[in-house]
Amino acid sequence: MSGTRFPLEVRPQIPAELPRLPELANELLQLQLDVLVAAFPPAAQAAKNATHTVPVVAIVDAPVETGLVATLARPGGNVTGISSWAGELVAKRLQIVRELVPAARRFGILFNPNAGVARAALEDGIVKWERTLGTPIRAYEARGPGDFEGVFAALARDGIGGLVVLADSNTYAHRVRLNELCLQRRMPSVWGGRDLLTGGGLASYQSDIPAIFRRAAALVDKILKGEKPAEIAFEQATKLELVIDKKAAKALGITVPQALLLSADEVIE
């Protein structure tokens, strides 16, 4: 765990908890695929590493910053796809935390360094978000459930008043435990996906993932009709969803501002 800045690192890595991704990508390629769809950064990186010829449609955050493509407009190579808003989403989640707990003096971001996080981009983002919010922000690492207790002890020790939880396979698989810890430690939190809210998280702000997958199917159709991924612009997700869990807010003794409730796409009563 760490409450300090982490070292810059642009090249994404395959998560330690998903060691079979390269093997699985190669296994799929043996089927003589016309197109390979890779959802989320670890799978996309495994697909890119596995082939330079089979077209890949990737669903990821920050494809340029993580080195997946050259530019959004002209990806180059064999990869195109759909990008979520990455840093912009994290910035918005931090703003939502501020609205929920305006008296908080420090905020935290919980992330998994093994989940293909663009660390340099996150580092740069923290500097900007601190300037925008006027509040110190610290990053805390959790590679698995064995780190959770230590992270929440560090959050309490550092006086963190609100937490943004970045979504990955680790936080999804252990979302119930993390939600329980948010309740037990009375930690207001905003997450990256409605399915991650199980009673302890206050809110989620995330791209509409089903809509992204539907759009990815349209890109597959373009490739099957002869277009090259190198020349298909990497698209940006357009629909974002805000979910508020009023039950969790009540359990934490937090009154959700009416303006936030009115702007929500869903309110869990």
C-alpha positions as CSV (number, residue, x, y, z in Angstrom):
1,M,0.0,0.0,0.0
2,S,1.2,3.5,-0.6
3,G,0.0,7.0,0.2
4,T,2.9,8.5,-1.9
5,R,3.3,9.1,-5.5
6,F,4.1,6.0,-7.5
7,P,6.8,5.9,-10.2
8,L,6.0,6.8,-13.7
9,E,5.3,3.9,-16.0
10,V,3.6,4.1,-19.4
11,R,3.9,0.6,-20.6
12,P,0.8,-1.4,-19.4
13,Q,1.4,-4.8,-18.0
14,I,-0.6,-8.0,-17.9
15,P,-2.1,-8.3,-14.4
16,A,-0.6,-11.0,-12.2
17,E,-4.0,-12.3,-11.3
18,L,-4.8,-13.0,-15.0
19,P,-1.6,-14.9,-16.1
20,R,-3.5,-17.0,-18.7
21,L,-4.5,-14.0,-21.0
22,P,-1.5,-14.4,-23.4
23,E,-2.2,-18.2,-23.6
24,L,-5.9,-17.6,-24.2
25,A,-5.2,-15.0,-26.9
26,N,-2.9,-17.4,-28.7
27,E,-5.4,-20.2,-28.4
28,L,-8.1,-18.0,-30.0
29,L,-5.8,-17.0,-32.8
30,Q,-5.4,-20.7,-33.7
31,L,-9.0,-20.6,-34.9
32,Q,-8.0,-18.4,-37.8
33,L,-10.1,-15.5,-36.7
34,D,-11.3,-12.7,-38.9
35,V,-11.5,-10.3,-35.9
36,L,-10.6,-10.6,-32.2
37,V,-12.6,-8.5,-29.7
38,A,-10.8,-7.7,-26.5
39,A,-12.6,-6.2,-23.6
40,F,-10.7,-4.1,-21.1
41,P,-7.0,-3.2,-20.9
42,P,-5.4,-6.5,-19.8
43,A,-7.1,-8.5,-22.6
44,A,-6.5,-5.7,-25.2
45,Q,-2.8,-5.7,-24.4
46,A,-2.6,-9.5,-24.5
47,A,-4.3,-9.4,-27.9
48,K,-2.0,-6.7,-29.3
49,N,1.1,-8.7,-28.1
50,A,-0.2,-11.9,-29.6
51,T,-0.8,-10.7,-33.2
52,H,0.2,-7.9,-35.5
53,T,-2.0,-9.1,-38.4
54,V,-5.4,-10.2,-37.1
55,P,-7.7,-7.1,-36.6
56,V,-8.4,-6.4,-32.9
57,V,-11.4,-4.4,-31.6
58,A,-10.5,-3.2,-28.1
59,I,-12.7,-1.8,-25.4
60,V,-10.3,0.1,-23.1
61,D,-9.5,3.4,-21.3
62,A,-6.9,5.7,-22.7
63,P,-5.6,3.7,-25.7
64,V,-3.0,6.3,-26.7
65,E,-1.6,6.8,-23.3
66,T,-1.2,3.1,-22.7
67,G,0.5,2.6,-26.0
68,L,-2.2,0.5,-27.6
69,V,-2.6,2.8,-30.6
70,A,-0.7,5.7,-32.2
71,T,-3.6,8.2,-32.2
72,L,-7.4,8.1,-31.9
73,A,-7.9,9.4,-35.4
74,R,-5.6,7.0,-37.1
75,P,-4.7,4.1,-34.8
76,G,-2.2,2.4,-37.1
77,G,-1.4,-1.2,-36.7
78,N,-4.1,-3.8,-36.3
79,V,-6.1,-2.3,-33.3
80,T,-9.1,0.0,-33.2
81,G,-12.0,0.2,-30.8
82,I,-13.9,2.2,-28.2
83,S,-12.4,4.2,-25.4
84,S,-14.1,5.2,-22.2
85,W,-13.3,8.6,-20.7
86,A,-10.5,7.4,-18.4
87,G,-9.0,10.5,-16.6
88,E,-12.1,12.6,-17.2
89,L,-14.3,10.0,-15.4
90,V,-11.9,9.9,-12.4
91,A,-12.1,13.7,-12.3
92,K,-15.9,13.6,-12.3
93,R,-15.9,10.9,-9.6
94,L,-13.7,13.1,-7.4
95,Q,-16.1,16.0,-8.0
96,I,-19.0,13.8,-6.9
97,V,-17.2,12.8,-3.7
98,R,-16.6,16.5,-3.0
99,E,-20.4,17.2,-3.4
100,L,-21.2,14.3,-1.1
101,V,-18.7,15.2,1.6
102,P,-17.8,18.9,1.1
103,A,-16.1,19.1,4.5
104,A,-13.5,16.4,3.5
105,R,-9.9,17.6,3.6
106,R,-8.3,14.8,1.7
107,F,-9.4,12.3,-1.0
108,G,-8.0,8.9,-1.9
109,I,-8.0,6.8,-5.1
110,L,-7.9,3.1,-4.7
111,F,-6.2,1.3,-7.7
112,N,-4.7,-2.0,-8.7
113,P,-1.2,-1.5,-10.2
114,N,-1.5,-4.9,-11.9
115,A,-4.6,-3.9,-13.9
116,G,-3.1,-2.1,-16.8
117,V,-3.4,1.3,-15.2
118,A,-1.7,4.1,-17.2
119,R,0.3,5.2,-14.3
120,A,1.9,8.2,-15.9
121,A,-1.5,9.5,-16.9
122,L,-2.9,8.9,-13.4
123,E,0.1,10.7,-11.9
124,D,-0.5,13.7,-14.2
125,G,-4.2,13.6,-13.4
126,I,-3.6,13.7,-9.7
127,V,-1.7,16.9,-10.0
128,K,-4.5,18.5,-12.1
129,W,-7.3,17.2,-9.9
130,E,-5.6,18.5,-6.7
131,R,-5.3,21.9,-8.4
132,T,-9.0,21.9,-9.5
133,L,-10.4,20.6,-6.2
134,G,-8.0,22.5,-3.9
135,T,-7.7,19.3,-1.9
136,P,-4.8,16.8,-1.5
137,I,-5.3,13.4,-3.2
138,R,-3.4,10.2,-2.5
139,A,-3.2,7.0,-4.4
140,Y,-3.5,3.6,-2.6
141,E,-2.6,0.3,-4.1
142,A,-4.5,-2.9,-3.6
143,R,-3.5,-5.9,-5.7
144,G,-5.9,-8.3,-4.0
145,P,-8.1,-8.8,-0.9
146,G,-5.0,-9.3,1.3
147,D,-4.3,-5.6,0.8
148,F,-7.7,-4.3,1.7
149,E,-7.4,-4.1,5.5
150,G,-4.1,-2.3,5.2
151,V,-5.5,0.2,2.7
152,F,-8.4,1.1,4.9
153,A,-6.1,1.5,7.9
154,A,-4.0,3.8,5.9
155,L,-7.0,5.8,4.7
156,A,-8.0,6.4,8.4
157,R,-4.4,7.2,9.4
158,D,-4.1,9.8,6.6
159,G,-7.4,11.5,7.3
160,I,-9.0,10.6,3.9
161,G,-12.6,11.8,3.8
162,G,-13.7,10.3,0.5
163,L,-12.5,7.6,-1.8
164,V,-12.7,6.9,-5.5
165,V,-12.5,3.2,-6.4
166,L,-11.1,2.4,-9.8
167,A,-12.8,-0.6,-11.5
168,D,-10.9,-3.7,-12.5
169,S,-11.2,-7.5,-12.1
170,N,-9.9,-7.2,-8.5
171,T,-12.4,-4.7,-7.3
172,Y,-15.2,-6.4,-9.2
173,A,-14.5,-9.9,-7.8
174,H,-14.2,-8.5,-4.2
175,R,-16.8,-5.7,-4.5
176,V,-18.9,-7.1,-1.6
177,R,-15.9,-7.0,0.8
178,L,-14.9,-3.6,-0.3
179,N,-18.4,-2.3,0.1
180,E,-18.5,-3.8,3.6
181,L,-15.3,-2.1,4.5
182,C,-16.6,1.2,3.3
183,L,-19.6,0.8,5.7
184,Q,-17.5,-0.4,8.6
185,R,-15.0,2.3,8.3
186,R,-17.6,4.9,7.3
187,M,-15.8,5.8,4.1
188,P,-17.8,7.7,1.5
189,S,-16.9,6.2,-1.9
190,V,-17.6,6.7,-5.6
191,W,-17.1,3.7,-8.0
192,G,-16.7,2.9,-11.7
193,G,-19.8,0.9,-12.4
194,R,-23.3,0.3,-11.1
195,D,-22.7,-3.4,-10.5
196,L,-20.0,-2.5,-8.0
197,L,-22.4,-1.0,-5.6
198,T,-23.5,-3.6,-3.1
199,G,-24.6,-1.4,-0.2
200,G,-21.5,0.4,0.9
201,G,-20.6,2.5,-2.1
202,L,-22.4,5.9,-2.4
203,A,-22.4,6.4,-6.1
204,S,-21.1,5.2,-9.5
205,Y,-20.2,7.3,-12.5
206,Q,-19.2,5.3,-15.6
207,S,-19.6,4.9,-19.3
208,D,-22.6,2.9,-20.4
209,I,-20.8,-0.4,-20.9
210,P,-23.6,-2.2,-22.9
211,A,-23.8,0.7,-25.3
212,I,-20.0,0.4,-25.8
213,F,-20.2,-3.3,-26.6
214,R,-23.0,-2.5,-29.1
215,R,-20.8,0.1,-30.8
216,A,-17.9,-2.4,-30.9
217,A,-20.1,-4.7,-32.9
218,A,-20.5,-2.0,-35.5
219,L,-16.7,-1.7,-35.7
220,V,-16.4,-5.5,-36.2
221,D,-19.0,-5.1,-39.0
222,K,-16.8,-2.4,-40.7
223,I,-13.7,-4.7,-40.6
224,L,-15.6,-7.7,-42.0
225,K,-16.7,-5.5,-44.9
226,G,-13.1,-4.7,-45.7
227,E,-12.0,-1.6,-43.7
228,K,-8.6,-1.8,-42.1
229,P,-8.4,-1.1,-38.3
230,A,-5.4,1.1,-38.9
231,E,-7.8,3.5,-40.6
232,I,-10.8,3.2,-38.4
233,A,-10.8,6.0,-35.8
234,F,-10.8,4.8,-32.2
235,E,-14.1,6.1,-30.9
236,Q,-15.0,7.8,-27.7
237,A,-17.8,6.5,-25.5
238,T,-20.7,9.0,-25.6
239,K,-23.1,7.9,-22.9
240,L,-22.3,8.3,-19.2
241,E,-24.4,7.1,-16.2
242,L,-24.6,8.4,-12.7
243,V,-26.1,6.0,-10.0
244,I,-26.7,7.1,-6.4
245,D,-27.3,4.6,-3.6
246,K,-29.5,6.4,-1.1
247,K,-29.5,3.3,1.2
248,A,-25.8,3.5,1.5
249,A,-25.9,7.2,2.1
250,K,-28.4,6.7,5.0
251,A,-26.2,4.0,6.5
252,L,-23.2,6.4,6.4
253,G,-25.2,9.3,7.7
254,I,-24.8,11.4,4.5
255,T,-27.4,13.6,3.0
256,V,-27.2,13.4,-0.8
257,P,-27.6,16.9,-2.3
258,Q,-30.9,17.3,-4.2
259,A,-29.1,18.5,-7.3
260,L,-27.1,15.3,-7.4
261,L,-30.2,13.2,-7.0
262,L,-31.9,15.1,-9.9
263,S,-29.0,14.5,-12.2
264,A,-28.8,10.8,-11.5
265,D,-29.8,8.2,-14.1
266,E,-30.7,5.8,-11.3
267,V,-31.3,6.2,-7.6
268,I,-31.2,3.1,-5.4
269,E,-33.8,3.6,-2.7
